[in-house]
Amino acid sequence: MHRILFHIGNLPVYSYGAMISLAVLVAAVFLSRESRREGIEPDHVLEAIIVATVAGLLGSRILYVILNWDQFSGHWRDIFLSRFAGLTFYGALFGGIAAVLLWSRWRKVDFFKLTDLFAPYLALGYAFGRVGCFLNGCCYGRVSVVPWAVTIPVVDNLPRHPVQLYAAGGAIAIFVILKLLQRFRPYIGFNLIALCALYGMLRFTTEFFREEASIWLGLTLAQIFSLALTVLALLVALYLFSASPKRSGSKKSAPR
């Protein structure tokens, strides 16, 4: 594990922050190139990335603080001085979506076209983030005897599931699936719904290997939320598919 990757002078560069920054950079480069396919100006895409990144970090931190209020009650400075530690992806996802929705209305940009474009790179960004978790030694897995188990020195010397890498691999698979679906989506906005369903399933599965306390029926809080998100996303997808004029097997295409 390498919590600090390197130093710039006396300034340490932390692995988790570096991976998140790399994810934003990769998304910015590729989304700006792909934006015209959806009829969106590259400048608008870069603005949306900035809005989503700032709001995502704030949402991620706020949700983490809410879920761990006992840790922060009476320690207000610790809420803001996180160094990219103590973040939750669900907070980042919904914080970013809410901010981009408001921004797109102000900018008069089609929100659902934008999210279709962004969805694969949200999954890819999650993969980068989980690699950062692995290097940082956080969000670690349960004790295991599998041959590929790893030790987390900042925790203990017990072999554990490298659950962060499981999550990263699953997120890369979601990225590939969403990129393939982009050409064949049945309606605008489908990729965002598919991302929610696929991520919910991934998170529900990886939580079985993660060192987290269960709260109900042997499930963690994240698993309960992930299951609810997946079911809701599937129901919305089915409803919109049945209501969409762009049906499966139709020879007609939407006007360009």
JOVEN-V401806 format. One line per field, one symbol per residue. phi: phi as a letter, one per 30 degrees, with the letter a starting at -180 (. if undefined). psi: psi as a letter, one per 20 degrees, with the letter a starting at -180 (. if undefined). Layout:
phi->???
psi->???
//
This chain:
phi->.bdcdacciccdcddddddddddddddddddddcdddcicdedddddddddddddddddddddddddbdedcdibddddccchicibbdddddddddddddddddddhcdddddddddeddddddddeddddddddichdcddacdecdbccedcacddbdddddeddddddddeddddddedcddadjdddddeddddedddeddddccdbddbahicdedddddddddddddddddddddcddcddidddbddc
psi->qnhogrqncjoqoqgghghghhggggggghhhhihhhjkpphhhghghggghgghggghggghgggilhhhioimhhhhhmhljqlqphhggghggggghggghggilqoghhghhghghigghhhgghhhhgghhjrlrrqprjqhjqqqnhifakqpqpmhhhgggghhhggggghhhhhhjpiqpihhgghgggggggghgghhhjqnqpqipkjqrghggggggggggggggggghghipinrpiqiqqqq.
//
